[in-house]
């Protein structure tokens, strides 16, 4: 999975379910410019990323305009959970504005709308349905 240039719209924690959620625009594909074109196009969809058995969330960000754009995501430091039944990792987002880290056993990605072809890398706030942490596909 590629995360470069994905825009983060928001964060939510569910401490009872031990989940950490991120609302972002995921870029599924960068489309090469055609012969007479200059710029790339992008297949983008709004997604909810849910980290499971999440804890130890650390933010080290500085953004002048409040926007956060992912450069890459790393899964590091594999180890057993305290009960020894599962593996857990440190997931580290390197962003243009700093870093985000969360420890978790894994994550699931919920694609909320089908990808659309765009000239830019982000979906308009209203078109994407605002900030949302749903886990169901909405085809409207």
Buried (B, 14 or more C-beta within 10 A) or exposed (E): EEBEBBBBBBBBBEEEEBBBBBBBBBBBEEEEEEEEEEEBBBBBBBBBBBBBBBEEBEEEBEEEEEEBBBBEBBEEEEEEEEEEEEEBBBBBBBBEBEBBBBBBBBBEEBBBBEBBEBEBBBBEEEEBBEEBBEBEEEEE
